[in-house]
Amino acid sequence: MNVKKLLLLILGAGAVALFFFFDLGRFLTLAALKANHQALIDYYSQHKVLMVVGFMLLYIVQTALSLPGAAILSLAAGAIFGTLLGTVYANIAATVGATLAFLVTRYLLRDVVQQKFGGQLQGMNRELASKGFNYLLLLRLVPVFPFFLINLAAGLTRLPLVTFFLATMLGIIPGGFVYVNAGASLATIDSVAGIASPRVLGSFALLGLFALVPVLYSKFKNRGAGARV
């Protein structure tokens, strides 16, 4: 690993360590958000641009460093900016942060992974090059794997950057909207875990399956053509 990569790795690890050392996660809780809700609203009414920029930067850093607190930030977006604008701001920030995590992982580790396992990954890389959008959209819509793990794992593959960005931006809209919309009625929320009901999660899973329809159709078509030959 060269000096630039080592320095970037140290800076990232140092930032994460400081977050936990100073227990900054205590500010990213439902209780803290409710306690400071009115103060945040008052500040936003006086400094709209600064509040939006500050919120988005915070969300980008949180996502890029894979820190806890994304759900609270989405709730805060709805509580401060309302459902529509909150969804837009949270979506953009989360997408940018995820893309940064993707790029950093790719810059630091992909070459090593491809050198060691390139032969075994050839089939997967070809599949991702042609149908990566559908697969990633499925993973974004169906909350089976943690958001940050998808960002890091995708960076180790040959998934195109544009595909990652677009699939992430589109795929997180439904889930993001649910949390932002809940945040717009902050006083009625008792726990973060209760926001995404089984019915909502089932709806996301159904959307994810629709994302795979083109992939399944293509495989079925190719298999049928091969059988005829």
Phi and psi restraints in degrees (value plus and minus 20) as a CYANA .aco file:
   2 ASN   PHI     -95.8   -55.8
   2 ASN   PSI     154.7   194.7
   3 VAL   PHI     -83.3   -43.3
   3 VAL   PSI     -61.6   -21.6
   4 LYS   PHI     -81.9   -41.9
   4 LYS   PSI     -64.4   -24.4
   5 LYS   PHI     -86.2   -46.2
   5 LYS   PSI     -60.5   -20.5
   6 LEU   PHI     -84.2   -44.2
   6 LEU   PSI     -61.5   -21.5
   7 LEU   PHI     -84.3   -44.3
   7 LEU   PSI     -63.2   -23.2
   8 LEU   PHI     -82.9   -42.9
   8 LEU   PSI     -60.8   -20.8
   9 LEU   PHI     -83.8   -43.8
   9 LEU   PSI     -61.1   -21.1
  10 ILE   PHI     -85.9   -45.9
  10 ILE   PSI     -62.5   -22.5
  11 LEU   PHI     -82.8   -42.8
  11 LEU   PSI     -63.9   -23.9
  12 GLY   PHI     -84.5   -44.5
  12 GLY   PSI     -65.8   -25.8
  13 ALA   PHI     -84.3   -44.3
  13 ALA   PSI     -56.5   -16.5
  14 GLY   PHI     -85.6   -45.6
  14 GLY   PSI     -61.0   -21.0
  15 ALA   PHI     -84.0   -44.0
  15 ALA   PSI     -62.5   -22.5
  16 VAL   PHI     -84.9   -44.9
  16 VAL   PSI     -62.1   -22.1
  17 ALA   PHI     -82.5   -42.5
  17 ALA   PSI     -60.9   -20.9
  18 LEU   PHI     -84.7   -44.7
  18 LEU   PSI     -57.8   -17.8
  19 PHE   PHI     -77.4   -37.4
  19 PHE   PSI     -66.1   -26.1
  20 PHE   PHI     -99.4   -59.4
  20 PHE   PSI     -52.8   -12.8
  21 PHE   PHI     -83.2   -43.2
  21 PHE   PSI     -62.9   -22.9
  22 PHE   PHI    -110.2   -70.2
  22 PHE   PSI     -14.3    25.7
  23 ASP   PHI      31.9    71.9
  23 ASP   PSI      27.9    67.9
  24 LEU   PHI     -89.8   -49.8
  24 LEU   PSI     -35.3     4.7
  25 GLY   PHI     -83.3   -43.3
  25 GLY   PSI     -38.8     1.2
  26 ARG   PHI     -85.4   -45.4
  26 ARG   PSI     -39.6     0.4
  27 PHE   PHI    -105.7   -65.7
  27 PHE   PSI     -32.4     7.6
  28 LEU   PHI    -128.5   -88.5
  28 LEU   PSI      35.8    75.8
  29 THR   PHI    -146.7  -106.7
  29 THR   PSI     140.6   180.6
  30 LEU   PHI     -83.5   -43.5
  30 LEU   PSI     -59.4   -19.4
  31 ALA   PHI     -82.7   -42.7
  31 ALA   PSI     -63.4   -23.4
  32 ALA   PHI     -85.4   -45.4
  32 ALA   PSI     -59.3   -19.3
  33 LEU   PHI     -84.4   -44.4
  33 LEU   PSI     -63.3   -23.3
  34 LYS   PHI     -85.8   -45.8
  34 LYS   PSI     -59.7   -19.7
  35 ALA   PHI     -86.0   -46.0
  35 ALA   PSI     -51.4   -11.4
  36 ASN   PHI    -127.0   -87.0
  36 ASN   PSI     -11.0    29.0
  37 HIS   PHI     -77.2   -37.2
  37 HIS   PSI     -72.1   -32.1
  38 GLN   PHI     -84.8   -44.8
  38 GLN   PSI     -58.1   -18.1
  39 ALA   PHI     -83.7   -43.7
  39 ALA   PSI     -58.8   -18.8
  40 LEU   PHI     -87.0   -47.0
  40 LEU   PSI     -60.4   -20.4
  41 ILE   PHI     -82.3   -42.3
  41 ILE   PSI     -64.9   -24.9
  42 ASP   PHI     -82.6   -42.6
  42 ASP   PSI     -61.1   -21.1
  43 TYR   PHI     -87.1   -47.1
  43 TYR   PSI     -59.6   -19.6
  44 TYR   PHI     -84.0   -44.0
  44 TYR   PSI     -57.3   -17.3
  45 SER   PHI     -85.9   -45.9
  45 SER   PSI     -44.8    -4.8
  46 GLN   PHI    -119.3   -79.3
  46 GLN   PSI     -46.2    -6.2
  47 HIS   PHI    -157.0  -117.0
  47 HIS   PSI      47.8    87.8
  48 LYS   PHI     -80.5   -40.5
  48 LYS   PSI     -72.6   -32.6
  49 VAL   PHI     -83.7   -43.7
  49 VAL   PSI     -65.3   -25.3
  50 LEU   PHI     -81.9   -41.9
  50 LEU   PSI     -59.4   -19.4
  51 MET   PHI     -86.4   -46.4
  51 MET   PSI     -63.6   -23.6
  52 VAL   PHI     -84.0   -44.0
  52 VAL   PSI     -67.7   -27.7
  53 VAL   PHI     -82.6   -42.6
  53 VAL   PSI     -64.9   -24.9
  54 GLY   PHI     -82.7   -42.7
  54 GLY   PSI     -62.4   -22.4
  55 PHE   PHI     -82.1   -42.1
  55 PHE   PSI     -66.9   -26.9
  56 MET   PHI     -85.9   -45.9
  56 MET   PSI     -58.9   -18.9
  57 LEU   PHI     -83.8   -43.8
  57 LEU   PSI     -62.1   -22.1
  58 LEU   PHI     -81.8   -41.8
  58 LEU   PSI     -63.5   -23.5
  59 TYR   PHI     -86.2   -46.2
  59 TYR   PSI     -60.0   -20.0
  60 ILE   PHI     -82.3   -42.3
  60 ILE   PSI     -66.2   -26.2
  61 VAL   PHI     -83.6   -43.6
  61 VAL   PSI     -64.9   -24.9
  62 GLN   PHI     -77.6   -37.6
  62 GLN   PSI     -65.0   -25.0
  63 THR   PHI     -93.2   -53.2
  63 THR   PSI     -62.2   -22.2
  64 ALA   PHI     -82.0   -42.0
  64 ALA   PSI     -55.4   -15.4
  65 LEU   PHI    -112.6   -72.6
  65 LEU   PSI     -17.7    22.3
  66 SER   PHI      38.0    78.0
  66 SER   PSI      22.1    62.1
  67 LEU   PHI    -108.5   -68.5
  67 LEU   PSI     136.9   176.9
  68 PRO   PHI     -91.0   -51.0
  68 PRO   PSI     137.7   177.7
  69 GLY   PHI      99.6   139.6
  69 GLY   PSI     -17.4    22.6
  70 ALA   PHI     -82.0   -42.0
  70 ALA   PSI     -61.0   -21.0
  71 ALA   PHI     -82.9   -42.9
  71 ALA   PSI     -60.9   -20.9
  72 ILE   PHI     -86.8   -46.8
  72 ILE   PSI     -58.8   -18.8
  73 LEU   PHI     -85.9   -45.9
  73 LEU   PSI     -56.2   -16.2
  74 SER   PHI     -87.1   -47.1
  74 SER   PSI     -61.0   -21.0
  75 LEU   PHI     -81.5   -41.5
  75 LEU   PSI     -61.5   -21.5
  76 ALA   PHI     -83.1   -43.1
  76 ALA   PSI     -56.5   -16.5
  77 ALA   PHI     -79.4   -39.4
  77 ALA   PSI     -64.1   -24.1
  78 GLY   PHI     -90.2   -50.2
  78 GLY   PSI     -58.8   -18.8
  79 ALA   PHI     -87.5   -47.5
  79 ALA   PSI     -50.4   -10.4
  80 ILE   PHI    -117.0   -77.0
  80 ILE   PSI     -66.6   -26.6
  81 PHE   PHI    -122.5   -82.5
  81 PHE   PSI     -30.6     9.4
  82 GLY   PHI      71.2   111.2
  82 GLY   PSI     149.4   189.4
  83 THR   PHI     -84.4   -44.4
  83 THR   PSI     -69.3   -29.3
  84 LEU   PHI     -87.8   -47.8
  84 LEU   PSI     -78.9   -38.9
  85 LEU   PHI     -85.1   -45.1
  85 LEU   PSI     -56.3   -16.3
  86 GLY   PHI     -81.7   -41.7
  86 GLY   PSI     -60.9   -20.9
  87 THR   PHI     -84.3   -44.3
  87 THR   PSI     -61.2   -21.2
  88 VAL   PHI     -84.1   -44.1
  88 VAL   PSI     -69.6   -29.6
  89 TYR   PHI     -84.1   -44.1
  89 TYR   PSI     -64.9   -24.9
  90 ALA   PHI     -86.0   -46.0
  90 ALA   PSI     -59.4   -19.4
  91 ASN   PHI     -84.6   -44.6
  91 ASN   PSI     -66.4   -26.4
  92 ILE   PHI     -82.8   -42.8
  92 ILE   PSI     -66.4   -26.4
  93 ALA   PHI     -85.3   -45.3
  93 ALA   PSI     -63.9   -23.9
  94 ALA   PHI     -85.2   -45.2
  94 ALA   PSI     -58.2   -18.2
  95 THR   PHI     -86.4   -46.4
  95 THR   PSI     -64.5   -24.5
  96 VAL   PHI     -83.7   -43.7
  96 VAL   PSI     -64.5   -24.5
  97 GLY   PHI     -82.5   -42.5
  97 GLY   PSI     -62.4   -22.4
  98 ALA   PHI     -83.6   -43.6
  98 ALA   PSI     -59.1   -19.1
  99 THR   PHI     -85.8   -45.8
  99 THR   PSI     -58.1   -18.1
 100 LEU   PHI     -83.7   -43.7
 100 LEU   PSI     -63.6   -23.6
 101 ALA   PHI     -81.9   -41.9
 101 ALA   PSI     -61.1   -21.1
 102 PHE   PHI     -80.0   -40.0
 102 PHE   PSI     -67.2   -27.2
 103 LEU   PHI     -88.2   -48.2
 103 LEU   PSI     -60.9   -20.9
 104 VAL   PHI     -84.7   -44.7
 104 VAL   PSI     -63.9   -23.9
 105 THR   PHI     -82.3   -42.3
 105 THR   PSI     -62.9   -22.9
 106 ARG   PHI     -83.2   -43.2
 106 ARG   PSI     -63.0   -23.0
 107 TYR   PHI     -86.0   -46.0
 107 TYR   PSI     -59.4   -19.4
 108 LEU   PHI    -103.1   -63.1
 108 LEU   PSI     -59.2   -19.2
 109 LEU   PHI    -144.5  -104.5
 109 LEU   PSI     -38.2     1.8
 110 ARG   PHI     -82.1   -42.1
 110 ARG   PSI     -61.8   -21.8
 111 ASP   PHI     -79.8   -39.8
 111 ASP   PSI     -60.0   -20.0
 112 VAL   PHI     -84.6   -44.6
 112 VAL   PSI     -65.3   -25.3
 113 VAL   PHI     -84.3   -44.3
 113 VAL   PSI     -63.2   -23.2
 114 GLN   PHI     -87.1   -47.1
 114 GLN   PSI     -55.8   -15.8
 115 GLN   PHI     -86.2   -46.2
 115 GLN   PSI     -59.7   -19.7
 116 LYS   PHI    -101.8   -61.8
 116 LYS   PSI     -56.5   -16.5
 117 PHE   PHI    -144.1  -104.1
 117 PHE   PSI      -2.7    37.3
 118 GLY   PHI     -76.0   -36.0
 118 GLY   PSI     -59.1   -19.1
 119 GLY   PHI     -84.0   -44.0
 119 GLY   PSI     -63.9   -23.9
 120 GLN   PHI     -91.0   -51.0
 120 GLN   PSI     -44.2    -4.2
 121 LEU   PHI    -115.3   -75.3
 121 LEU   PSI     -19.8    20.2
 122 GLN   PHI     -79.4   -39.4
 122 GLN   PSI     -65.9   -25.9
 123 GLY   PHI     -82.6   -42.6
 123 GLY   PSI     -63.5   -23.5
 124 MET   PHI     -84.3   -44.3
 124 MET   PSI     -60.5   -20.5
 125 ASN   PHI     -85.2   -45.2
 125 ASN   PSI     -58.9   -18.9
 126 ARG   PHI     -84.1   -44.1
 126 ARG   PSI     -60.9   -20.9
 127 GLU   PHI     -85.1   -45.1
 127 GLU   PSI     -61.6   -21.6
 128 LEU   PHI     -89.1   -49.1
 128 LEU   PSI     -53.6   -13.6
 129 ALA   PHI     -84.2   -44.2
 129 ALA   PSI     -54.2   -14.2
 130 SER   PHI    -118.6   -78.6
 130 SER   PSI     -53.7   -13.7
 131 LYS   PHI    -148.8  -108.8
 131 LYS   PSI       0.0    40.0
 132 GLY   PHI     -81.3   -41.3
 132 GLY   PSI     -52.9   -12.9
 133 PHE   PHI     -80.1   -40.1
 133 PHE   PSI     -65.5   -25.5
 134 ASN   PHI     -86.5   -46.5
 134 ASN   PSI     -62.9   -22.9
 135 TYR   PHI     -84.1   -44.1
 135 TYR   PSI     -65.5   -25.5
 136 LEU   PHI     -87.6   -47.6
 136 LEU   PSI     -57.4   -17.4
 137 LEU   PHI     -81.0   -41.0
 137 LEU   PSI     -60.0   -20.0
 138 LEU   PHI     -80.1   -40.1
 138 LEU   PSI     -67.1   -27.1
 139 LEU   PHI     -84.8   -44.8
 139 LEU   PSI     -53.5   -13.5
 140 ARG   PHI     -93.4   -53.4
 140 ARG   PSI     -56.4   -16.4
 141 LEU   PHI     -97.9   -57.9
 141 LEU   PSI     -57.9   -17.9
 142 VAL   PHI    -117.2   -77.2
 142 VAL   PSI      91.0   131.0
 143 PRO   PHI     -98.2   -58.2
 143 PRO   PSI      39.7    79.7
 144 VAL   PHI    -109.2   -69.2
 144 VAL   PSI     -64.8   -24.8
 145 PHE   PHI    -123.1   -83.1
 145 PHE   PSI     122.7   162.7
 146 PRO   PHI     -77.1   -37.1
 146 PRO   PSI     124.2   164.2
 147 PHE   PHI     -75.8   -35.8
 147 PHE   PSI     -65.0   -25.0
 148 PHE   PHI     -89.8   -49.8
 148 PHE   PSI     -51.9   -11.9
 149 LEU   PHI     -87.4   -47.4
 149 LEU   PSI     -55.7   -15.7
 150 ILE   PHI     -84.1   -44.1
 150 ILE   PSI     -62.4   -22.4
 151 ASN   PHI     -78.2   -38.2
 151 ASN   PSI     -67.1   -27.1
 152 LEU   PHI     -91.0   -51.0
 152 LEU   PSI     -63.0   -23.0
 153 ALA   PHI     -86.0   -46.0
 153 ALA   PSI     -59.6   -19.6
 154 ALA   PHI     -83.0   -43.0
 154 ALA   PSI     -53.5   -13.5
 155 GLY   PHI     -85.7   -45.7
 155 GLY   PSI     -40.5    -0.5
 156 LEU   PHI    -104.5   -64.5
 156 LEU   PSI     -29.2    10.8
 157 THR   PHI    -120.1   -80.1
 157 THR   PSI    -195.2  -155.2
 158 ARG   PHI    -119.7   -79.7
 158 ARG   PSI       2.5    42.5
 159 LEU   PHI     -79.2   -39.2
 159 LEU   PSI     106.6   146.6
 160 PRO   PHI     -80.8   -40.8
 160 PRO   PSI     124.7   164.7
 161 LEU   PHI     -79.4   -39.4
 161 LEU   PSI     -65.5   -25.5
 162 VAL   PHI     -81.2   -41.2
 162 VAL   PSI     -60.5   -20.5
 163 THR   PHI     -82.0   -42.0
 163 THR   PSI     -65.2   -25.2
 164 PHE   PHI     -80.4   -40.4
 164 PHE   PSI     -66.1   -26.1
 165 PHE   PHI     -82.4   -42.4
 165 PHE   PSI     -69.8   -29.8
 166 LEU   PHI     -88.3   -48.3
 166 LEU   PSI     -63.9   -23.9
 167 ALA   PHI     -85.0   -45.0
 167 ALA   PSI     -56.6   -16.6
 168 THR   PHI     -87.1   -47.1
 168 THR   PSI     -68.3   -28.3
 169 MET   PHI     -79.4   -39.4
 169 MET   PSI     -62.4   -22.4
 170 LEU   PHI     -96.2   -56.2
 170 LEU   PSI     -60.5   -20.5
 171 GLY   PHI     -89.3   -49.3
 171 GLY   PSI     -46.8    -6.8
 172 ILE   PHI    -112.1   -72.1
 172 ILE   PSI     -21.5    18.5
 173 ILE   PHI     -81.0   -41.0
 173 ILE   PSI     -71.2   -31.2
 174 PRO   PHI     -79.8   -39.8
 174 PRO   PSI     -70.0   -30.0
 175 GLY   PHI     -84.7   -44.7
 175 GLY   PSI     -61.5   -21.5
 176 GLY   PHI     -81.8   -41.8
 176 GLY   PSI     -61.3   -21.3
 177 PHE   PHI     -81.9   -41.9
 177 PHE   PSI     -60.5   -20.5
 178 VAL   PHI     -78.9   -38.9
 178 VAL   PSI     -66.0   -26.0
 179 TYR   PHI     -93.4   -53.4
 179 TYR   PSI     -60.8   -20.8
 180 VAL   PHI     -85.4   -45.4
 180 VAL   PSI     -61.8   -21.8
 181 ASN   PHI     -83.9   -43.9
 181 ASN   PSI     -57.4   -17.4
 182 ALA   PHI     -85.3   -45.3
 182 ALA   PSI     -58.7   -18.7
 183 GLY   PHI     -84.6   -44.6
 183 GLY   PSI     -46.7    -6.7
 184 ALA   PHI     -86.4   -46.4
 184 ALA   PSI     -39.5     0.5
 185 SER   PHI    -138.2   -98.2
 185 SER   PSI      35.0    75.0
 186 LEU   PHI     -77.0   -37.0
 186 LEU   PSI     -58.0   -18.0
 187 ALA   PHI     -82.6   -42.6
 187 ALA   PSI     -42.8    -2.8
 188 THR   PHI    -108.6   -68.6
 188 THR   PSI     -24.6    15.4
 189 ILE   PHI    -111.6   -71.6
 189 ILE   PSI     107.0   147.0
 190 ASP   PHI    -121.8   -81.8
 190 ASP   PSI     -47.3    -7.3
 191 SER   PHI    -174.5  -134.5
 191 SER   PSI     130.4   170.4
 192 VAL   PHI     -90.6   -50.6
 192 VAL   PSI     -55.1   -15.1
 193 ALA   PHI     -83.5   -43.5
 193 ALA   PSI     -47.8    -7.8
 194 GLY   PHI    -103.8   -63.8
 194 GLY   PSI     -21.9    18.1
 195 ILE   PHI     -91.2   -51.2
 195 ILE   PSI     -68.0   -28.0
 196 ALA   PHI    -111.1   -71.1
 196 ALA   PSI      77.5   117.5
 197 SER   PHI     -94.9   -54.9
 197 SER   PSI     142.9   182.9
 198 PRO   PHI     -76.3   -36.3
 198 PRO   PSI     -54.0   -14.0
 199 ARG   PHI     -85.7   -45.7
 199 ARG   PSI     -61.6   -21.6
 200 VAL   PHI     -85.1   -45.1
 200 VAL   PSI     -64.5   -24.5
 201 LEU   PHI     -83.0   -43.0
 201 LEU   PSI     -56.8   -16.8
 202 GLY   PHI     -84.1   -44.1
 202 GLY   PSI     -57.5   -17.5
 203 SER   PHI     -84.3   -44.3
 203 SER   PSI     -60.8   -20.8
 204 PHE   PHI     -83.0   -43.0
 204 PHE   PSI     -61.4   -21.4
 205 ALA   PHI     -82.1   -42.1
 205 ALA   PSI     -59.5   -19.5
 206 LEU   PHI     -84.4   -44.4
 206 LEU   PSI     -62.0   -22.0
 207 LEU   PHI     -81.5   -41.5
 207 LEU   PSI     -59.5   -19.5
 208 GLY   PHI     -83.4   -43.4
 208 GLY   PSI     -58.5   -18.5
 209 LEU   PHI     -85.2   -45.2
 209 LEU   PSI     -57.0   -17.0
 210 PHE   PHI     -82.0   -42.0
 210 PHE   PSI     -53.0   -13.0
 211 ALA   PHI     -84.7   -44.7
 211 ALA   PSI     -45.1    -5.1
 212 LEU   PHI    -109.5   -69.5
 212 LEU   PSI     -28.1    11.9
 213 VAL   PHI     -75.1   -35.1
 213 VAL   PSI     -68.3   -28.3
 214 PRO   PHI     -80.4   -40.4
 214 PRO   PSI     -56.3   -16.3
 215 VAL   PHI     -86.5   -46.5
 215 VAL   PSI     -67.1   -27.1
 216 LEU   PHI     -84.2   -44.2
 216 LEU   PSI     -59.2   -19.2
 217 TYR   PHI     -83.3   -43.3
 217 TYR   PSI     -63.0   -23.0
 218 SER   PHI     -83.2   -43.2
 218 SER   PSI     -62.4   -22.4
 219 LYS   PHI     -85.8   -45.8
 219 LYS   PSI     -62.2   -22.2
 220 PHE   PHI     -83.6   -43.6
 220 PHE   PSI     -61.5   -21.5
 221 LYS   PHI     -84.5   -44.5
 221 LYS   PSI     -64.5   -24.5
 222 ASN   PHI     -86.6   -46.6
 222 ASN   PSI     -57.3   -17.3
 223 ARG   PHI     -88.1   -48.1
 223 ARG   PSI     -58.0   -18.0
 224 GLY   PHI     -86.1   -46.1
 224 GLY   PSI     -59.6   -19.6
 225 ALA   PHI     -85.7   -45.7
 225 ALA   PSI     -58.5   -18.5
 226 GLY   PHI     -86.1   -46.1
 226 GLY   PSI     -56.7   -16.7
 227 ALA   PHI     -86.5   -46.5
 227 ALA   PSI     -59.2   -19.2
 228 ARG   PHI     -85.5   -45.5
 228 ARG   PSI     -59.6   -19.6
